[in-house]
């Protein structure tokens, strides 16, 4: 079960990373904020990819929590900017985009699967008498 959760989290984060990387150049023209949209999308892609590798490497509460934060915040941002025109938020540009397309669906599904699987992993990771560190060492050889 643990391996399946890790694969689901990693696959969801990978989908998120690919979509954000592919769409980064198109976000260069988003107005407002001191952080350009293309940079924001590249950062999201990089963070999602790194966290996917972390979850594959470490089956621990902290890695699942990190994955949940990355995936959950991406779901929240996607839905917020789809439904609400909040304008520029501090250094963030106005990312409001009230249209839906296939890549957005892929991103949302990937982020959602990753968030749910990460939450389940966080809640179910074995924390026996030897603690998480021993559990991580036992399962680190899987990847």
N, CA, C and O atoms as CSV, one atom per row, in Angstrom:
chain,resi,resn,atom,element,x,y,z
A,1,UNK,N,N,0.825,-1.195,0.000
A,1,UNK,CA,C,0.000,0.000,0.000
A,1,UNK,C,C,0.870,1.260,0.000
A,1,UNK,O,O,0.554,2.231,-0.687
A,2,UNK,N,N,1.959,1.245,0.766
A,2,UNK,CA,C,2.839,2.408,0.848
A,2,UNK,C,C,3.466,2.751,-0.489
A,2,UNK,O,O,3.580,3.923,-0.847
A,3,UNK,N,N,3.871,1.734,-1.222
A,3,UNK,CA,C,4.473,1.974,-2.536
A,3,UNK,C,C,3.453,2.581,-3.498
A,3,UNK,O,O,3.784,3.482,-4.269
A,4,UNK,N,N,2.234,2.098,-3.455
A,4,UNK,CA,C,1.187,2.636,-4.330
A,4,UNK,C,C,0.925,4.102,-4.003
A,4,UNK,O,O,0.783,4.920,-4.912
A,5,UNK,N,N,0.858,4.441,-2.723
A,5,UNK,CA,C,0.657,5.844,-2.336
A,5,UNK,C,C,1.795,6.715,-2.832
A,5,UNK,O,O,1.561,7.801,-3.362
A,6,UNK,N,N,3.024,6.250,-2.668
A,6,UNK,CA,C,4.179,7.023,-3.120
A,6,UNK,C,C,4.140,7.227,-4.626
A,6,UNK,O,O,4.460,8.313,-5.110
A,7,UNK,N,N,3.756,6.204,-5.370
A,7,UNK,CA,C,3.667,6.318,-6.824
A,7,UNK,C,C,2.552,7.280,-7.234
A,7,UNK,O,O,2.713,8.047,-8.183
A,8,UNK,N,N,1.424,7.242,-6.526
A,8,UNK,CA,C,0.326,8.169,-6.820
A,8,UNK,C,C,0.737,9.612,-6.552
A,8,UNK,O,O,0.460,10.504,-7.355
A,9,UNK,N,N,1.393,9.832,-5.432
A,9,UNK,CA,C,1.856,11.184,-5.105
A,9,UNK,C,C,2.846,11.658,-6.162
A,9,UNK,O,O,2.723,12.769,-6.679
A,10,UNK,N,N,3.811,10.831,-6.480
A,10,UNK,CA,C,4.836,11.215,-7.455
A,10,UNK,C,C,4.237,11.446,-8.844
A,10,UNK,O,O,4.607,12.401,-9.526
A,11,UNK,N,N,3.320,10.584,-9.262
A,11,UNK,CA,C,2.703,10.746,-10.586
A,11,UNK,C,C,1.877,12.027,-10.641
A,11,UNK,O,O,1.923,12.753,-11.634
A,12,UNK,N,N,1.128,12.307,-9.588
A,12,UNK,CA,C,0.337,13.531,-9.550
A,12,UNK,C,C,1.204,14.771,-9.583
A,12,UNK,O,O,0.901,15.728,-10.295
A,13,UNK,N,N,2.284,14.760,-8.816
A,13,UNK,CA,C,3.201,15.889,-8.822
A,13,UNK,C,C,3.933,16.012,-10.156
A,13,UNK,O,O,4.243,17.118,-10.596
A,14,UNK,N,N,4.205,14.888,-10.792
A,14,UNK,CA,C,4.848,14.920,-12.112
A,14,UNK,C,C,3.917,15.556,-13.144
A,14,UNK,O,O,4.361,16.353,-13.971
A,15,UNK,N,N,2.640,15.210,-13.100
A,15,UNK,CA,C,1.671,15.825,-14.011
A,15,UNK,C,C,1.623,17.336,-13.777
A,15,UNK,O,O,1.601,18.118,-14.727
A,16,UNK,N,N,1.607,17.734,-12.519
A,16,UNK,CA,C,1.623,19.152,-12.159
A,16,UNK,C,C,2.872,19.829,-12.718
A,16,UNK,O,O,2.788,20.915,-13.291
A,17,UNK,N,N,4.010,19.198,-12.554
A,17,UNK,CA,C,5.278,19.773,-13.018
A,17,UNK,C,C,5.300,19.935,-14.537
A,17,UNK,O,O,5.713,20.978,-15.045
A,18,UNK,N,N,4.865,18.925,-15.251
A,18,UNK,CA,C,4.888,18.972,-16.717
A,18,UNK,C,C,3.974,20.081,-17.240
A,18,UNK,O,O,4.371,20.860,-18.108
A,19,UNK,N,N,2.763,20.149,-16.716
A,19,UNK,CA,C,1.823,21.174,-17.193
A,19,UNK,C,C,2.364,22.570,-16.894
A,19,UNK,O,O,2.323,23.448,-17.756
A,20,UNK,N,N,2.869,22.780,-15.680
A,20,UNK,CA,C,3.392,24.103,-15.341
A,20,UNK,C,C,4.616,24.461,-16.192
A,20,UNK,O,O,4.758,25.609,-16.615
A,21,UNK,N,N,5.478,23.512,-16.440
A,21,UNK,CA,C,6.668,23.786,-17.258
A,21,UNK,C,C,6.265,24.146,-18.691
A,21,UNK,O,O,6.801,25.085,-19.279
A,22,UNK,N,N,5.319,23.389,-19.239
A,22,UNK,CA,C,4.880,23.639,-20.625
A,22,UNK,C,C,4.191,24.988,-20.783
A,22,UNK,O,O,4.316,25.634,-21.824
A,23,UNK,N,N,3.468,25.412,-19.759
A,23,UNK,CA,C,2.714,26.656,-19.864
A,23,UNK,C,C,3.477,27.875,-19.362
A,23,UNK,O,O,2.984,28.996,-19.490
A,24,UNK,N,N,4.641,27.693,-18.807
A,24,UNK,CA,C,5.415,28.816,-18.279
A,24,UNK,C,C,5.639,29.923,-19.309
A,24,UNK,O,O,5.437,31.091,-18.979
A,25,UNK,N,N,6.047,29.611,-20.535
A,25,UNK,CA,C,6.281,30.704,-21.494
A,25,UNK,C,C,5.033,31.558,-21.756
A,25,UNK,O,O,5.148,32.763,-21.983
A,26,UNK,N,N,3.869,30.956,-21.727
A,26,UNK,CA,C,2.633,31.702,-21.967
A,26,UNK,C,C,2.285,32.624,-20.804
A,26,UNK,O,O,1.537,33.586,-20.982
A,27,UNK,N,N,2.808,32.348,-19.638
A,27,UNK,CA,C,2.504,33.151,-18.457
A,27,UNK,C,C,3.402,34.377,-18.334
A,27,UNK,O,O,3.243,35.172,-17.408
A,28,UNK,N,N,4.338,34.534,-19.257
A,28,UNK,CA,C,5.246,35.685,-19.216
A,28,UNK,C,C,4.509,36.997,-19.410
A,28,UNK,O,O,5.010,38.057,-19.035
A,29,UNK,N,N,3.333,36.930,-19.990
A,29,UNK,CA,C,2.592,38.144,-20.320
A,29,UNK,C,C,1.542,38.524,-19.276
A,29,UNK,O,O,0.789,39.478,-19.467
A,30,UNK,N,N,1.494,37.778,-18.176
A,30,UNK,CA,C,0.537,38.076,-17.110
A,30,UNK,C,C,0.971,39.365,-16.420
A,30,UNK,O,O,2.147,39.544,-16.101
A,31,UNK,N,N,0.022,40.251,-16.198
A,31,UNK,CA,C,0.343,41.563,-15.649
A,31,UNK,C,C,0.273,41.591,-14.123
A,31,UNK,O,O,-0.406,40.783,-13.489
A,32,UNK,N,N,1.001,42.551,-13.563
A,32,UNK,CA,C,0.972,42.792,-12.127
A,32,UNK,C,C,2.022,42.008,-11.376
A,32,UNK,O,O,2.573,41.032,-11.884
A,33,UNK,N,N,2.295,42.451,-10.147
A,33,UNK,CA,C,3.246,41.757,-9.296
A,33,UNK,C,C,4.682,41.935,-9.748
A,33,UNK,O,O,4.947,42.315,-10.888
A,34,UNK,N,N,5.594,41.660,-8.851
A,34,UNK,CA,C,7.013,41.767,-9.184
A,34,UNK,C,C,7.602,40.425,-9.605
A,34,UNK,O,O,8.722,40.372,-10.114
A,35,UNK,N,N,6.860,39.346,-9.397
A,35,UNK,CA,C,7.276,38.018,-9.860
A,35,UNK,C,C,6.498,37.743,-11.141
A,35,UNK,O,O,5.267,37.766,-11.134
A,36,UNK,N,N,7.189,37.488,-12.216
A,36,UNK,CA,C,6.536,37.229,-13.495
A,36,UNK,C,C,5.868,35.859,-13.478
A,36,UNK,O,O,6.343,34.932,-12.822
A,37,UNK,N,N,4.768,35.743,-14.205
A,37,UNK,CA,C,4.013,34.500,-14.250
A,37,UNK,C,C,4.816,33.319,-14.743
A,37,UNK,O,O,4.647,32.206,-14.245
A,38,UNK,N,N,5.699,33.539,-15.724
A,38,UNK,CA,C,6.504,32.432,-16.238
A,38,UNK,C,C,7.464,31.916,-15.169
A,38,UNK,O,O,7.675,30.709,-15.053
A,39,UNK,N,N,8.042,32.821,-14.395
A,39,UNK,CA,C,8.929,32.392,-13.308
A,39,UNK,C,C,8.146,31.632,-12.249
A,39,UNK,O,O,8.611,30.613,-11.739
A,40,UNK,N,N,6.979,32.117,-11.925
A,40,UNK,CA,C,6.132,31.451,-10.939
A,40,UNK,C,C,5.791,30.027,-11.389
A,40,UNK,O,O,5.827,29.095,-10.585
A,41,UNK,N,N,5.463,29.863,-12.665
A,41,UNK,CA,C,5.136,28.535,-13.181
A,41,UNK,C,C,6.370,27.626,-13.199
A,41,UNK,O,O,6.264,26.433,-12.914
A,42,UNK,N,N,7.529,28.181,-13.528
A,42,UNK,CA,C,8.751,27.357,-13.521
A,42,UNK,C,C,9.118,26.930,-12.093
A,42,UNK,O,O,9.566,25.806,-11.870
A,43,UNK,N,N,8.926,27.824,-11.150
A,43,UNK,CA,C,9.191,27.475,-9.746
A,43,UNK,C,C,8.258,26.359,-9.309
A,43,UNK,O,O,8.697,25.391,-8.687
A,44,UNK,N,N,6.966,26.484,-9.630
A,44,UNK,CA,C,6.005,25.434,-9.269
A,44,UNK,C,C,6.401,24.107,-9.895
A,44,UNK,O,O,6.350,23.070,-9.235
A,45,UNK,N,N,6.794,24.132,-11.161
A,45,UNK,CA,C,7.206,22.901,-11.844
A,45,UNK,C,C,8.411,22.281,-11.154
A,45,UNK,O,O,8.435,21.074,-10.917
A,46,UNK,N,N,9.403,23.090,-10.831
A,46,UNK,CA,C,10.610,22.581,-10.178
A,46,UNK,C,C,10.340,22.035,-8.794
A,46,UNK,O,O,10.843,20.970,-8.435
A,47,UNK,N,N,9.552,22.750,-8.016
A,47,UNK,CA,C,9.231,22.295,-6.656
A,47,UNK,C,C,8.440,20.992,-6.710
A,47,UNK,O,O,8.716,20.068,-5.944
A,48,UNK,N,N,7.465,20.912,-7.606
A,48,UNK,CA,C,6.673,19.683,-7.724
A,48,UNK,C,C,7.554,18.499,-8.120
A,48,UNK,O,O,7.401,17.403,-7.581
A,49,UNK,N,N,8.470,18.713,-9.056
A,49,UNK,CA,C,9.358,17.630,-9.489
A,49,UNK,C,C,10.279,17.175,-8.358
A,49,UNK,O,O,10.459,15.976,-8.148
A,50,UNK,N,N,10.853,18.112,-7.644
A,50,UNK,CA,C,11.758,17.766,-6.536
A,50,UNK,C,C,11.006,17.019,-5.438
A,50,UNK,O,O,11.504,16.026,-4.906
A,51,UNK,N,N,9.824,17.488,-5.103
A,51,UNK,CA,C,9.048,16.837,-4.042
A,51,UNK,C,C,8.607,15.443,-4.483
A,51,UNK,O,O,8.518,14.539,-3.652
A,52,UNK,N,N,8.329,15.251,-5.767
A,52,UNK,CA,C,7.995,13.910,-6.261
A,52,UNK,C,C,9.154,12.945,-6.009
A,52,UNK,O,O,8.944,11.813,-5.575
A,53,UNK,N,N,10.356,13.392,-6.281
A,53,UNK,CA,C,11.536,12.551,-6.039
A,53,UNK,C,C,11.720,12.304,-4.538
A,53,UNK,O,O,12.074,11.198,-4.130
A,54,UNK,N,N,11.484,13.314,-3.730
A,54,UNK,CA,C,11.611,13.157,-2.281
A,54,UNK,C,C,10.641,12.094,-1.767
A,54,UNK,O,O,11.019,11.238,-0.968
A,55,UNK,N,N,9.393,12.151,-2.226
A,55,UNK,CA,C,8.395,11.176,-1.772
A,55,UNK,C,C,8.764,9.767,-2.231
A,55,UNK,O,O,8.556,8.801,-1.496
A,56,UNK,N,N,9.307,9.644,-3.432
A,56,UNK,CA,C,9.741,8.327,-3.896
A,56,UNK,C,C,10.921,7.803,-3.079
A,56,UNK,O,O,11.085,6.593,-2.919
A,57,UNK,N,N,11.727,8.705,-2.572
A,57,UNK,CA,C,12.925,8.319,-1.830
A,57,UNK,C,C,12.646,8.066,-0.351
A,57,UNK,O,O,13.218,7.153,0.244
A,58,UNK,N,N,11.771,8.873,0.238
A,58,UNK,CA,C,11.496,8.791,1.672
A,58,UNK,C,C,10.001,8.608,1.922
A,58,UNK,O,O,9.195,9.472,1.574
A,59,UNK,N,N,9.644,7.494,2.519
A,59,UNK,CA,C,8.249,7.253,2.903
A,59,UNK,C,C,8.096,7.662,4.369
A,59,UNK,O,O,8.039,6.816,5.261
A,60,UNK,N,N,8.033,8.955,4.596
A,60,UNK,CA,C,7.965,9.469,5.966
A,60,UNK,C,C,6.873,10.524,6.064
A,60,UNK,O,O,6.429,11.081,5.061
A,61,UNK,N,N,6.454,10.783,7.288
A,61,UNK,CA,C,5.404,11.777,7.503
A,61,UNK,C,C,5.820,13.141,6.942
A,61,UNK,O,O,5.000,13.833,6.338
A,62,UNK,N,N,7.063,13.527,7.131
A,62,UNK,CA,C,7.505,14.839,6.663
A,62,UNK,C,C,7.456,14.949,5.141
A,62,UNK,O,O,7.113,16.002,4.604
A,63,UNK,N,N,7.801,13.856,4.442
A,63,UNK,CA,C,7.783,13.920,2.975
A,63,UNK,C,C,6.346,13.955,2.452
A,63,UNK,O,O,6.049,14.653,1.482
A,64,UNK,N,N,5.460,13.202,3.098
A,64,UNK,CA,C,4.050,13.267,2.713
A,64,UNK,C,C,3.460,14.635,3.040
A,64,UNK,O,O,2.653,15.156,2.271
A,65,UNK,N,N,3.846,15.215,4.157
A,65,UNK,CA,C,3.355,16.552,4.515
A,65,UNK,C,C,3.826,17.586,3.493
A,65,UNK,O,O,3.054,18.452,3.081
A,66,UNK,N,N,5.072,17.494,3.093
A,66,UNK,CA,C,5.614,18.400,2.082
A,66,UNK,C,C,4.856,18.256,0.762
A,66,UNK,O,O,4.505,19.250,0.126
A,67,UNK,N,N,4.613,17.024,0.364
A,67,UNK,CA,C,3.873,16.765,-0.878
A,67,UNK,C,C,2.452,17.309,-0.786
A,67,UNK,O,O,1.934,17.876,-1.749
A,68,UNK,N,N,1.829,17.137,0.365
A,68,UNK,CA,C,0.476,17.663,0.548
A,68,UNK,C,C,0.457,19.184,0.427
A,68,UNK,O,O,-0.443,19.747,-0.195
A,69,UNK,N,N,1.441,19.846,1.016
A,69,UNK,CA,C,1.506,21.308,0.931
A,69,UNK,C,C,1.668,21.771,-0.515
A,69,UNK,O,O,0.998,22.710,-0.945
A,70,UNK,N,N,2.546,21.123,-1.259
A,70,UNK,CA,C,2.788,21.515,-2.646
A,70,UNK,C,C,1.549,21.250,-3.507
A,70,UNK,O,O,1.094,22.133,-4.235
A,71,UNK,N,N,1.007,20.038,-3.422
A,71,UNK,CA,C,-0.145,19.682,-4.255
A,71,UNK,C,C,-1.401,20.434,-3.819
A,71,UNK,O,O,-2.146,20.945,-4.655
A,72,UNK,N,N,-1.629,20.498,-2.526
A,72,UNK,CA,C,-2.819,21.179,-2.026
A,72,UNK,C,C,-2.830,22.662,-2.341
A,72,UNK,O,O,-3.871,23.219,-2.692
A,73,UNK,N,N,-1.681,23.301,-2.218
A,73,UNK,CA,C,-1.616,24.733,-2.543
A,73,UNK,C,C,-1.828,24.960,-4.037
A,73,UNK,O,O,-2.402,25.975,-4.432
A,74,UNK,N,N,-1.373,24.029,-4.865
A,74,UNK,CA,C,-1.582,24.150,-6.313
A,74,UNK,C,C,-3.061,24.001,-6.659
A,74,UNK,O,O,-3.577,24.740,-7.496
A,75,UNK,N,N,-3.745,23.053,-6.022
A,75,UNK,CA,C,-5.190,22.899,-6.229
A,75,UNK,C,C,-5.908,24.174,-5.804
A,75,UNK,O,O,-6.766,24.685,-6.524
A,76,UNK,N,N,-5.552,24.679,-4.635
A,76,UNK,CA,C,-6.179,25.893,-4.127
A,76,UNK,C,C,-5.968,27.078,-5.045
A,76,UNK,O,O,-6.902,27.835,-5.310
A,77,UNK,N,N,-4.741,27.247,-5.537
A,77,UNK,CA,C,-4.445,28.367,-6.430
A,77,UNK,C,C,-5.191,28.227,-7.751
A,77,UNK,O,O,-5.741,29.205,-8.256
A,78,UNK,N,N,-5.214,27.035,-8.308
A,78,UNK,CA,C,-5.905,26.818,-9.579
A,78,UNK,C,C,-7.390,27.171,-9.446
A,78,UNK,O,O,-7.939,27.890,-10.280
A,79,UNK,N,N,-8.025,26.667,-8.407
A,79,UNK,CA,C,-9.453,26.937,-8.225
A,79,UNK,C,C,-9.719,28.398,-7.881
A,79,UNK,O,O,-10.680,28.982,-8.383
A,80,UNK,N,N,-8.892,28.993,-7.042
A,80,UNK,CA,C,-9.061,30.396,-6.687
A,80,UNK,C,C,-8.986,31.273,-7.927
A,80,UNK,O,O,-9.860,32.108,-8.159
A,81,UNK,N,N,-7.942,31.080,-8.719
A,81,UNK,CA,C,-7.744,31.930,-9.885
A,81,UNK,C,C,-8.713,31.614,-11.020
A,81,UNK,O,O,-8.869,32.424,-11.933
A,82,UNK,N,N,-9.357,30.468,-10.980
A,82,UNK,CA,C,-10.390,30.180,-11.968
A,82,UNK,C,C,-11.687,30.917,-11.608
A,82,UNK,O,O,-12.325,31.524,-12.467
A,83,UNK,N,N,-12.061,30.853,-10.337
A,83,UNK,CA,C,-13.349,31.401,-9.914
A,83,UNK,C,C,-13.322,32.868,-9.488
A,83,UNK,O,O,-14.348,33.545,-9.562
A,84,UNK,N,N,-12.178,33.368,-9.047
A,84,UNK,CA,C,-12.126,34.712,-8.475
A,84,UNK,C,C,-11.017,35.529,-9.143
A,84,UNK,O,O,-9.895,35.055,-9.320
A,85,UNK,N,N,-11.351,36.739,-9.500
A,85,UNK,CA,C,-10.344,37.664,-10.024
A,85,UNK,C,C,-9.839,38.490,-8.844
A,85,UNK,O,O,-10.375,39.557,-8.546
A,86,UNK,N,N,-8.809,37.986,-8.179
A,86,UNK,CA,C,-8.294,38.653,-6.981
A,86,UNK,C,C,-7.278,39.743,-7.319
A,86,UNK,O,O,-6.846,40.489,-6.440
A,87,UNK,N,N,-6.901,39.831,-8.584
A,87,UNK,CA,C,-5.896,40.808,-8.978
A,87,UNK,C,C,-4.514,40.352,-8.536
A,87,UNK,O,O,-4.317,39.196,-8.161
A,88,UNK,N,N,-3.580,41.256,-8.584
A,88,UNK,CA,C,-2.219,40.956,-8.131
A,88,UNK,C,C,-2.222,40.877,-6.603
A,88,UNK,O,O,-2.828,41.714,-5.936
A,89,UNK,N,N,-1.559,39.894,-6.068
A,89,UNK,CA,C,-1.446,39.718,-4.615
A,89,UNK,C,C,0.004,39.933,-4.208
A,89,UNK,O,O,0.823,39.024,-4.339
A,90,UNK,N,N,0.326,41.108,-3.722
A,90,UNK,CA,C,1.703,41.413,-3.360
A,90,UNK,C,C,2.609,41.224,-4.564
A,90,UNK,O,O,2.407,41.860,-5.599
A,91,UNK,N,N,3.616,40.347,-4.438
A,91,UNK,CA,C,4.535,40.143,-5.565
A,91,UNK,C,C,3.974,39.222,-6.658
A,91,UNK,O,O,4.572,39.087,-7.726
A,92,UNK,N,N,2.828,38.592,-6.387
A,92,UNK,CA,C,2.260,37.659,-7.352
A,92,UNK,C,C,1.430,38.400,-8.394
A,92,UNK,O,O,0.679,39.314,-8.052
A,93,UNK,N,N,1.558,38.014,-9.660
A,93,UNK,CA,C,0.782,38.676,-10.706
A,93,UNK,C,C,-0.688,38.263,-10.651
A,93,UNK,O,O,-1.062,37.351,-9.912
A,94,UNK,N,N,-1.504,38.939,-11.434
A,94,UNK,CA,C,-2.917,38.604,-11.531
A,94,UNK,C,C,-3.046,37.351,-12.399
A,94,UNK,O,O,-2.955,37.430,-13.625
A,95,UNK,N,N,-3.255,36.214,-11.774
A,95,UNK,CA,C,-3.284,34.939,-12.487
A,95,UNK,C,C,-4.704,34.474,-12.819
A,95,UNK,O,O,-4.906,33.314,-13.179
A,96,UNK,N,N,-5.687,35.372,-12.702
A,96,UNK,CA,C,-7.083,35.009,-12.992
A,96,UNK,C,C,-7.208,34.489,-14.420
A,96,UNK,O,O,-6.787,35.145,-15.373
A,97,UNK,N,N,-7.788,33.312,-14.553
A,97,UNK,CA,C,-7.971,32.693,-15.863
A,97,UNK,C,C,-9.282,31.898,-15.841
A,97,UNK,O,O,-9.286,30.717,-15.495
A,98,UNK,N,N,-10.392,32.546,-16.208
A,98,UNK,CA,C,-11.701,31.910,-16.106
A,98,UNK,C,C,-12.060,31.014,-17.292
A,98,UNK,O,O,-13.223,30.949,-17.689
A,99,UNK,N,N,-11.087,30.337,-17.847
A,99,UNK,CA,C,-11.340,29.387,-18.936
A,99,UNK,C,C,-10.835,28.018,-18.502
A,99,UNK,O,O,-9.937,27.908,-17.667
A,100,UNK,N,N,-11.421,26.985,-19.078
A,100,UNK,CA,C,-11.025,25.621,-18.729
A,100,UNK,C,C,-10.573,24.909,-19.994
A,100,UNK,O,O,-11.171,25.083,-21.056
A,101,UNK,N,N,-9.523,24.113,-19.883
A,101,UNK,CA,C,-8.999,23.373,-21.021
A,101,UNK,C,C,-8.364,22.088,-20.512
A,101,UNK,O,O,-8.204,21.906,-19.305
A,102,UNK,N,N,-8.007,21.211,-21.414
A,102,UNK,CA,C,-7.535,19.865,-21.062
A,102,UNK,C,C,-6.342,19.892,-20.117
A,102,UNK,O,O,-6.318,19.150,-19.135
A,103,UNK,N,N,-5.363,20.725,-20.395
A,103,UNK,CA,C,-4.160,20.757,-19.555
A,103,UNK,C,C,-4.476,21.203,-18.126
A,103,UNK,O,O,-3.847,20.747,-17.172
A,104,UNK,N,N,-5.444,22.085,-17.991
A,104,UNK,CA,C,-5.840,22.517,-16.656
A,104,UNK,C,C,-6.480,21.347,-15.906
A,104,UNK,O,O,-6.279,21.185,-14.702
A,105,UNK,N,N,-7.248,20.541,-16.629
A,105,UNK,CA,C,-7.852,19.351,-16.026
A,105,UNK,C,C,-6.774,18.361,-15.604
A,105,UNK,O,O,-6.837,17.798,-14.511
A,106,UNK,N,N,-5.785,18.148,-16.470
A,106,UNK,CA,C,-4.679,17.241,-16.134
A,106,UNK,C,C,-3.966,17.723,-14.878
A,106,UNK,O,O,-3.671,16.934,-13.980
A,107,UNK,N,N,-3.696,19.008,-14.821
A,107,UNK,CA,C,-3.027,19.580,-13.658
A,107,UNK,C,C,-3.860,19.407,-12.400
A,107,UNK,O,O,-3.341,18.984,-11.367
A,108,UNK,N,N,-5.156,19.732,-12.475
A,108,UNK,CA,C,-6.030,19.626,-11.304
A,108,UNK,C,C,-6.154,18.190,-10.830
A,108,UNK,O,O,-6.086,17.929,-9.629
A,109,UNK,N,N,-6.334,17.262,-11.742
A,109,UNK,CA,C,-6.450,15.854,-11.356
A,109,UNK,C,C,-5.143,15.369,-10.735
A,109,UNK,O,O,-5.161,14.702,-9.700
A,110,UNK,N,N,-4.017,15.696,-11.354
A,110,UNK,CA,C,-2.723,15.287,-10.799
A,110,UNK,C,C,-2.496,15.855,-9.415
A,110,UNK,O,O,-2.097,15.138,-8.497
A,111,UNK,N,N,-2.752,17.146,-9.266
A,111,UNK,CA,C,-2.563,17.784,-7.956
A,111,UNK,C,C,-3.524,17.216,-6.921
A,111,UNK,O,O,-3.153,17.003,-5.767
A,112,UNK,N,N,-4.759,16.971,-7.342
A,112,UNK,CA,C,-5.748,16.410,-6.418
A,112,UNK,C,C,-5.388,15.006,-5.966
A,112,UNK,O,O,-5.464,14.692,-4.779
A,113,UNK,N,N,-4.996,14.162,-6.910
A,113,UNK,CA,C,-4.572,12.794,-6.568
A,113,UNK,C,C,-3.364,12.839,-5.639
A,113,UNK,O,O,-3.305,12.111,-4.649
A,114,UNK,N,N,-2.403,13.697,-5.965
A,114,UNK,CA,C,-1.206,13.812,-5.124
A,114,UNK,C,C,-1.563,14.285,-3.719
A,114,UNK,O,O,-1.035,13.763,-2.737
A,115,UNK,N,N,-2.448,15.260,-3.616
A,115,UNK,CA,C,-2.831,15.782,-2.299
A,115,UNK,C,C,-3.542,14.722,-1.464
A,115,UNK,O,O,-3.231,14.548,-0.286
A,116,UNK,N,N,-4.490,14.016,-2.063
A,116,UNK,CA,C,-5.235,12.986,-1.330
A,116,UNK,C,C,-4.306,11.836,-0.933
A,116,UNK,O,O,-4.335,11.382,0.211
A,117,UNK,N,N,-3.489,11.368,-1.868
A,117,UNK,CA,C,-2.565,10.272,-1.560
A,117,UNK,C,C,-1.546,10.685,-0.503
A,117,UNK,O,O,-1.190,9.884,0.361
A,118,UNK,N,N,-1.076,11.930,-0.567
A,118,UNK,CA,C,-0.125,12.417,0.442
A,118,UNK,C,C,-0.779,12.495,1.817
A,118,UNK,O,O,-0.150,12.166,2.822
A,119,UNK,N,N,-2.027,12.927,1.866
A,119,UNK,CA,C,-2.737,12.981,3.147
A,119,UNK,C,C,-2.909,11.578,3.726
A,119,UNK,O,O,-2.710,11.367,4.922
A,120,UNK,N,N,-3.279,10.628,2.878
A,120,UNK,CA,C,-3.421,9.239,3.336
A,120,UNK,C,C,-2.073,8.704,3.797
A,120,UNK,O,O,-1.985,8.058,4.841
A,121,UNK,N,N,-1.028,8.967,3.030
A,121,UNK,CA,C,0.312,8.522,3.425
A,121,UNK,C,C,0.729,9.118,4.752
A,121,UNK,O,O,1.282,8.421,5.603
A,122,UNK,N,N,0.470,10.400,4.936
A,122,UNK,CA,C,0.806,11.069,6.191
A,122,UNK,C,C,0.100,10.411,7.368
A,122,UNK,O,O,0.693,10.221,8.430
A,123,UNK,N,N,-1.157,10.068,7.178
A,123,UNK,CA,C,-1.951,9.491,8.270
A,123,UNK,C,C,-1.678,8.016,8.511
A,123,UNK,O,O,-1.956,7.510,9.598
A,124,UNK,N,N,-1.141,7.320,7.524
A,124,UNK,CA,C,-0.995,5.870,7.659
A,124,UNK,C,C,0.439,5.372,7.710
A,124,UNK,O,O,0.666,4.182,7.931
A,125,UNK,N,N,1.406,6.248,7.511
A,125,UNK,CA,C,2.789,5.774,7.525
A,125,UNK,C,C,3.075,5.112,8.876
A,125,UNK,O,O,2.706,5.630,9.931
A,126,UNK,N,N,3.724,3.982,8.818
A,126,UNK,CA,C,3.967,3.193,10.032
A,126,UNK,C,C,4.926,3.909,10.957
A,126,UNK,O,O,6.002,4.347,10.550
A,127,UNK,N,N,4.520,4.017,12.194
A,127,UNK,CA,C,5.350,4.672,13.210
A,127,UNK,C,C,5.496,3.726,14.389
A,127,UNK,O,O,5.030,4.014,15.491
A,128,UNK,N,N,6.139,2.609,14.150
A,128,UNK,CA,C,6.300,1.591,15.176
A,128,UNK,C,C,7.246,2.033,16.275
A,128,UNK,O,O,7.643,3.197,16.331
A,129,UNK,N,N,7.611,1.092,17.158
A,129,UNK,CA,C,8.473,1.420,18.289
A,129,UNK,C,C,9.852,1.916,17.869
A,129,UNK,O,O,10.532,2.589,18.644
A,130,UNK,N,N,10.269,1.589,16.646
A,130,UNK,CA,C,11.573,2.044,16.184
A,130,UNK,C,C,11.510,3.417,15.557
A,130,UNK,O,O,12.555,4.003,15.275
A,131,UNK,N,N,10.323,3.953,15.329
A,131,UNK,CA,C,10.178,5.296,14.789
A,131,UNK,C,C,10.252,5.342,13.282
A,131,UNK,O,O,10.448,4.322,12.621
A,132,UNK,N,N,10.096,6.528,12.751
A,132,UNK,CA,C,10.071,6.738,11.301
A,132,UNK,C,C,11.414,6.485,10.647
A,132,UNK,O,O,11.466,5.977,9.527
A,133,UNK,N,N,12.496,6.826,11.317
A,133,UNK,CA,C,13.813,6.694,10.692
A,133,UNK,C,C,14.084,5.247,10.297
A,133,UNK,O,O,14.620,4.991,9.218
A,134,UNK,N,N,13.724,4.309,11.149
A,134,UNK,CA,C,13.924,2.901,10.822
A,134,UNK,C,C,13.031,2.496,9.650
A,134,UNK,O,O,13.456,1.743,8.773
A,135,UNK,N,N,11.820,2.987,9.637
A,135,UNK,CA,C,10.898,2.686,8.551
A,135,UNK,C,C,11.440,3.229,7.223
A,135,UNK,O,O,11.351,2.554,6.197
A,136,UNK,N,N,11.993,4.428,7.239
A,136,UNK,CA,C,12.570,5.013,6.022
A,136,UNK,C,C,13.716,4.160,5.507
A,136,UNK,O,O,13.805,3.901,4.307
A,137,UNK,N,N,14.606,3.714,6.412
A,137,UNK,CA,C,15.756,2.904,5.981
A,137,UNK,C,C,15.296,1.585,5.373
A,137,UNK,O,O,15.887,1.104,4.406
A,138,UNK,N,N,14.234,0.994,5.941
A,138,UNK,CA,C,13.742,-0.278,5.427
A,138,UNK,C,C,13.214,-0.142,4.006
A,138,UNK,O,O,13.346,-1.066,3.204
A,139,UNK,N,N,12.617,1.003,3.690
A,139,UNK,CA,C,11.947,1.156,2.408
A,139,UNK,C,C,12.699,2.033,1.423
A,139,UNK,O,O,12.232,2.221,0.299
A,140,UNK,N,N,13.834,2.569,1.801
A,140,UNK,CA,C,14.594,3.443,0.913
A,140,UNK,C,C,15.120,2.683,-0.300
A,140,UNK,O,O,15.356,3.286,-1.347
A,141,UNK,N,N,15.306,1.380,-0.177
A,141,UNK,CA,C,15.841,0.610,-1.291
A,141,UNK,C,C,14.839,0.425,-2.433
A,141,UNK,O,O,15.210,-0.069,-3.498
A,142,UNK,N,N,13.592,0.809,-2.235
A,142,UNK,CA,C,12.586,0.627,-3.283
A,142,UNK,C,C,12.877,1.504,-4.491
A,142,UNK,O,O,12.537,1.144,-5.618
A,143,UNK,N,N,13.506,2.659,-4.263
A,143,UNK,CA,C,13.825,3.562,-5.379
A,143,UNK,C,C,15.205,4.085,-5.217
A,143,UNK,O,O,15.672,4.863,-6.049
